Amino acid sequence: MKIIKLYIAISIISQLFVLTADAYNKLDEFSLFSYVARVDHDIITRADLEGRIKVFDIIENKFDGNIIDNHAIRNILDSMIDEKIRIAIAKDNAIEVSDDAIDKQISLLSDNQDPMARAMFNELESSPIALSSYRELLKGNIAWRSFIESNFIGQVAIMDATVNDKKLSIIEKEGDSFRVELALINIEIEDDAIESKEEAKSLAKDINNGATTFNDALQKYDGLESIGWIDSNNLTPEVLSAVRDLKEQKVSDPVKISLSNNSELYRIFKILNREQIVVENNEKLENRALELARRNKIIDLSNEYFYKAKKNYDIEIKL
C-alpha cells in the first residue's frame, strides 16, 4: 500500500536523526532538524512543526496559504506537546497504536465520497510531510481514545437532574433546527473593499435572476460545488442568518468571512437541499441526553487526569 510504504520510508529517515537535544541544538536554528520543543526525551523538530502546520492548512483551510502569526504557530506546537504526552500516558498503560489501526483511519478518509473529504485526502497524499504528521495526529487520537475507554467508560454515574438538563438543552437548541447541503463561492476582497462587496452582491443577484449560473461562476471564482450537509446549530451566526430563510437552489447575500490569518473575503452560499430536524420522541431524547451527559462527564474526568499527569513531564519549548 502506497501510504504504508511512504510511512515506512519516513520512519527510516527519522531514525537516522535520533540525536540528543544538545546535538539538535548545535544545528542551525532554522534547520528543519533543529528541535523546537521537547517532552522528556521525545523531540519535536522544526520539520515536525512544519508538517503539522500543513495538516492544519489542509484540514481546516485555516491559513489560506498565507503566513500565519506566532500565536497560531504556538497553539499548534502546544497541541503537539499535549499529543506526545497523551501517547506517553497511553503507552504507560500498555496501550500501543499499530500501523494497521492508523491505516484503517486513513482508509476511512480515502474511501469517503464527500467532496471535501476527497479533496483533503488528495492534498495529504500529495504532501509526504503532511501525511506523516497526520498519521501522528491519528496515533495520538487513537491512543487517547483507547486510554479513555479503558479507564473511564463504565465508571461514570449520571444524576437524573443532569439528564433532564441535557434534555431541555437539546429541545431548546434543536426545536427550530434544520440541516442544509451547501455550495459556496469565495470572492476575495481586493484593495478596494467597497468595490469587492459590490462585485459579490452583483454576482449573487445575477445568479438568483438567472443572468448567470452558479456553475458558471465557479469557473471564475474559487468555491465548492458542495461542502456536504451541515446542521444549522453548527453554522456561525452570520452564515445562519444568511441561509435561514433561503430557498433551495437560491444563493445568499454575500457574507463577510474573517480568516485566522487576518485576511477577509466574501462568501456566497447556495442551498442545494434542506430538511427540518425533528426532535425525537421522549425515549430517544432520554437516551440521547444520557449519552451526552455521560460523554461530557468522561471528557471532564479525562481532562482532569491529563492536566495532573502533564505536571510530571519535563517540557522544554524553544520556539
C-alpha positions as CSV (number, residue, x, y, z in Angstrom):
1,M,0.0,0.0,0.0
2,K,1.4,3.4,-1.1
3,I,0.6,5.0,2.2
4,I,2.3,2.3,4.3
5,K,5.5,2.4,2.1
6,L,5.7,6.1,2.4
7,Y,5.3,6.0,6.2
8,I,8.0,3.3,6.5
9,A,10.3,5.5,4.4
10,I,9.7,8.5,6.6
11,S,10.2,6.4,9.7
12,I,13.6,5.1,8.4
13,I,14.7,8.6,7.6
14,S,13.7,9.8,11.1
15,Q,15.8,7.0,12.7
16,L,18.9,8.4,11.0
17,F,18.5,11.6,13.1
18,V,18.0,10.2,16.5
19,L,20.2,12.7,18.3
20,T,20.1,14.2,21.8
21,A,18.5,17.6,22.4
22,D,22.0,19.1,22.7
23,A,23.1,17.7,19.4
24,Y,20.0,19.1,17.7
25,N,20.6,22.4,19.3
26,K,24.1,22.7,17.6
27,L,22.4,22.6,14.2
28,D,21.4,25.8,12.6
29,E,18.3,27.2,14.3
30,F,16.4,27.4,11.0
31,S,17.3,23.8,10.0
32,L,14.3,21.5,9.7
33,F,16.0,19.1,12.0
34,S,16.6,21.6,14.8
35,Y,14.2,21.0,17.7
36,V,11.5,23.4,18.8
37,A,10.2,21.5,21.8
38,R,11.0,18.5,23.9
39,V,8.8,16.3,26.1
40,D,11.2,14.3,28.3
41,H,13.5,12.7,25.7
42,D,10.9,13.0,22.8
43,I,11.8,15.8,20.5
44,I,9.6,17.9,18.2
45,T,11.6,19.1,15.3
46,R,11.0,22.1,13.1
47,A,10.1,19.6,10.3
48,D,7.5,18.1,12.6
49,L,6.0,21.5,13.2
50,E,6.0,22.4,9.5
51,G,4.2,19.2,8.8
52,R,1.6,19.9,11.4
53,I,1.0,23.4,10.1
54,K,0.5,21.9,6.7
55,V,-2.0,19.4,8.1
56,F,-4.0,22.2,9.8
57,D,-3.9,24.1,6.5
58,I,-5.3,21.1,4.6
59,I,-7.9,20.0,7.2
60,E,-9.3,23.4,8.1
61,N,-8.1,25.5,5.2
62,K,-7.1,27.5,8.2
63,F,-4.4,29.7,6.9
64,D,-5.4,30.2,3.3
65,G,-1.9,29.8,2.0
66,N,-0.6,32.9,3.8
67,I,2.0,33.3,6.5
68,I,0.5,32.6,9.9
69,D,1.3,34.5,13.1
70,N,3.4,33.4,16.0
71,H,0.3,32.9,18.2
72,A,-1.2,30.4,15.8
73,I,2.1,28.5,15.5
74,R,2.5,28.4,19.3
75,N,-1.0,26.9,19.6
76,I,-0.2,24.2,17.1
77,L,3.1,23.4,18.9
78,D,1.2,23.3,22.3
79,S,-1.2,20.8,20.8
80,M,1.7,18.6,19.5
81,I,3.2,18.7,23.0
82,D,-0.1,17.5,24.5
83,E,-0.4,14.9,21.8
84,K,3.0,13.4,22.8
85,I,2.1,13.4,26.5
86,R,-1.2,11.6,25.7
87,I,0.7,8.9,23.6
88,A,3.1,8.5,26.5
89,I,0.3,8.1,29.1
90,A,-1.4,5.5,26.9
91,K,1.9,3.7,26.5
92,D,2.5,3.6,30.2
93,N,-0.9,1.9,30.4
94,A,0.1,-0.8,28.0
95,I,-1.7,0.9,25.0
96,E,0.2,0.8,21.7
97,V,-1.2,2.0,18.5
98,S,-0.4,-0.2,15.5
99,D,0.2,1.0,11.9
100,D,-2.8,-1.1,10.9
101,A,-5.1,1.0,13.2
102,I,-3.8,4.2,11.7
103,D,-4.1,2.7,8.1
104,K,-7.7,1.9,8.9
105,Q,-8.5,5.5,9.8
106,I,-6.6,6.7,6.6
107,S,-8.8,4.3,4.5
108,L,-11.9,5.8,6.0
109,L,-10.9,9.1,4.7
110,S,-9.6,7.9,1.3
111,D,-12.8,5.9,0.7
112,N,-15.1,8.8,1.7
113,Q,-17.0,10.1,-1.3
114,D,-17.7,13.5,0.3
115,P,-16.1,16.2,-2.0
116,M,-14.4,17.9,0.9
117,A,-13.1,14.6,2.3
118,R,-11.8,13.6,-1.1
119,A,-10.0,16.9,-1.6
120,M,-8.5,16.7,1.9
121,F,-7.1,13.2,1.3
122,N,-5.7,14.1,-2.1
123,E,-3.8,17.0,-0.6
124,L,-2.5,14.9,2.3
125,E,-1.4,12.2,-0.1
126,S,0.5,14.8,-2.3
127,S,2.5,16.1,0.7
128,P,4.7,13.5,2.5
129,I,5.5,15.8,5.4
130,A,1.8,16.5,5.9
131,L,0.8,12.8,5.6
132,S,3.4,11.8,8.1
133,S,2.2,14.4,10.6
134,Y,-1.4,13.4,10.0
135,R,-0.6,9.8,10.9
136,E,1.0,11.0,14.1
137,L,-2.2,13.1,14.8
138,L,-4.3,10.0,14.3
139,K,-1.9,8.0,16.5
140,G,-2.5,10.4,19.3
141,N,-6.2,10.4,18.9
142,I,-6.5,6.6,18.8
143,A,-4.1,6.2,21.8
144,W,-6.1,8.7,24.0
145,R,-9.5,7.3,22.9
146,S,-8.3,3.8,23.9
147,F,-7.0,5.1,27.2
148,I,-10.3,6.8,28.0
149,E,-12.2,3.6,27.0
150,S,-10.0,1.5,29.3
151,N,-10.1,3.9,32.3
152,F,-13.2,6.0,32.4
153,I,-16.1,4.4,30.4
154,G,-18.2,2.3,32.7
155,Q,-17.1,4.3,35.8
156,V,-19.3,7.3,35.2
157,A,-22.6,7.8,37.2
158,I,-25.0,10.4,35.9
159,M,-27.6,12.1,38.1
160,D,-31.2,12.3,36.8
161,A,-31.1,16.1,37.2
162,T,-28.2,16.2,34.8
163,V,-30.1,14.2,32.2
164,N,-33.1,16.4,32.5
165,D,-30.9,19.5,32.0
166,K,-29.5,17.9,28.8
167,K,-32.9,17.1,27.5
168,L,-34.0,20.7,28.0
169,S,-30.8,21.9,26.3
170,I,-31.4,19.6,23.3
171,I,-35.1,20.8,22.9
172,E,-34.1,24.4,23.2
173,K,-31.2,24.1,20.8
174,E,-32.9,21.9,18.1
175,G,-36.5,22.8,18.4
176,D,-36.2,25.0,15.3
177,S,-33.2,23.4,13.7
178,F,-32.6,22.3,10.2
179,R,-29.9,20.7,8.0
180,V,-28.6,22.1,4.8
181,E,-26.4,20.9,2.0
182,L,-24.4,23.9,0.9
183,A,-22.3,25.0,-2.0
184,L,-20.2,28.2,-1.9
185,I,-18.3,30.8,-3.8
186,N,-15.4,32.9,-2.4
187,I,-14.9,36.5,-3.6
188,E,-11.5,37.8,-2.4
189,I,-11.5,41.3,-1.0
190,E,-9.1,43.4,-3.1
191,D,-7.6,46.8,-2.3
192,D,-11.0,48.5,-2.8
193,A,-13.2,46.7,-0.3
194,I,-16.3,48.6,-1.4
195,E,-15.8,47.5,-5.0
196,S,-15.3,43.9,-3.8
197,K,-18.5,44.0,-1.8
198,E,-20.4,45.4,-4.8
199,E,-18.9,42.7,-7.0
200,A,-20.1,40.0,-4.6
201,K,-23.6,41.5,-4.3
202,S,-23.9,41.8,-8.1
203,L,-22.8,38.2,-8.6
204,A,-25.4,36.9,-6.1
205,K,-28.1,39.0,-7.8
206,D,-27.2,37.7,-11.3
207,I,-27.3,34.1,-10.1
208,N,-30.7,34.5,-8.5
209,N,-32.1,36.3,-11.5
210,G,-30.8,33.7,-14.0
211,A,-28.3,36.1,-15.7
212,T,-25.6,33.6,-14.9
213,T,-25.4,30.2,-13.3
214,F,-23.7,29.1,-10.1
215,N,-21.6,26.6,-12.0
216,D,-20.5,29.3,-14.5
217,A,-19.5,31.5,-11.5
218,L,-17.4,28.6,-10.1
219,Q,-15.3,28.7,-13.3
220,K,-14.3,32.3,-12.5
221,Y,-14.2,32.2,-8.7
222,D,-12.8,29.8,-6.1
223,G,-15.5,27.7,-4.4
224,L,-17.0,24.3,-3.9
225,E,-20.0,22.6,-5.6
226,S,-20.9,21.0,-2.3
227,I,-19.5,21.1,1.2
228,G,-21.9,18.4,2.4
229,W,-24.7,18.5,5.0
230,I,-24.4,20.8,8.0
231,D,-26.7,21.2,11.0
232,S,-27.9,24.7,11.5
233,N,-26.5,24.6,15.0
234,N,-23.0,24.3,13.6
235,L,-23.3,27.4,11.4
236,T,-21.8,30.7,12.5
237,P,-24.4,33.3,13.4
238,E,-23.6,35.3,10.2
239,V,-24.0,32.2,7.9
240,L,-27.1,31.1,9.8
241,S,-28.7,34.5,9.3
242,A,-27.9,34.4,5.6
243,V,-29.3,30.9,4.9
244,R,-32.1,30.5,7.5
245,D,-34.9,31.6,5.1
246,L,-33.1,30.9,1.8
247,K,-35.0,28.6,-0.6
248,E,-33.4,25.6,-2.3
249,Q,-31.3,26.4,-5.4
250,K,-31.1,30.1,-4.4
251,V,-27.9,31.9,-3.2
252,S,-27.5,34.1,-0.2
253,D,-26.4,37.7,0.1
254,P,-22.6,37.9,0.5
255,V,-21.3,37.0,3.9
256,K,-18.1,38.6,5.1
257,I,-15.7,36.0,6.4
258,S,-12.7,36.7,8.6
259,L,-9.9,34.2,8.3
260,S,-7.5,33.4,11.1
261,N,-4.6,35.0,9.1
262,N,-6.4,38.3,9.4
263,S,-7.4,38.3,5.8
264,E,-11.1,38.6,4.7
265,L,-13.3,37.5,1.9
266,Y,-17.0,37.5,0.8
267,R,-18.7,34.1,0.6
268,I,-21.9,33.4,-1.3
269,F,-23.8,30.2,-0.2
270,K,-26.2,28.2,-2.3
271,I,-28.8,25.9,-0.7
272,L,-28.7,22.6,-2.6
273,N,-31.0,20.7,-0.2
274,R,-32.5,21.4,3.2
275,E,-34.6,19.4,5.7
276,Q,-36.1,20.2,9.1
277,I,-34.7,18.4,12.2
278,V,-37.4,16.9,14.3
279,V,-36.7,16.4,18.0
280,E,-37.0,12.7,18.9
281,N,-39.7,11.1,21.0
282,N,-39.2,11.1,24.7
283,E,-37.5,7.7,24.9
284,K,-35.0,8.6,22.2
285,L,-34.5,12.0,23.7
286,E,-33.8,10.4,27.1
287,N,-31.2,8.1,25.7
288,R,-29.6,10.9,23.8
289,A,-29.5,13.2,26.8
290,L,-28.0,10.4,28.9
291,E,-25.3,9.7,26.3
292,L,-24.5,13.4,26.0
293,A,-24.2,13.8,29.8
294,R,-22.0,10.7,30.0
295,R,-19.7,12.0,27.3
296,N,-19.3,15.4,28.9
297,K,-18.5,13.7,32.3
298,I,-15.9,11.5,30.7
299,I,-14.3,14.4,28.9
300,D,-14.2,16.3,32.2
301,L,-12.6,13.3,34.1
302,S,-10.1,12.6,31.3
303,N,-9.1,16.2,31.1
304,E,-8.6,16.4,34.8
305,Y,-6.4,13.3,34.7
306,F,-4.4,14.6,31.8
307,Y,-3.5,18.0,33.3
308,K,-2.5,16.4,36.6
309,A,-0.3,13.9,34.7
310,K,1.2,16.7,32.5
311,K,2.9,18.2,35.5
312,N,5.1,15.1,35.7
313,Y,6.7,15.6,32.3
314,D,9.8,17.6,31.6
315,I,8.7,20.1,28.8
316,E,11.1,22.4,27.0
317,I,10.0,24.9,24.4
318,K,12.5,26.7,22.2
319,L,10.1,28.4,19.8
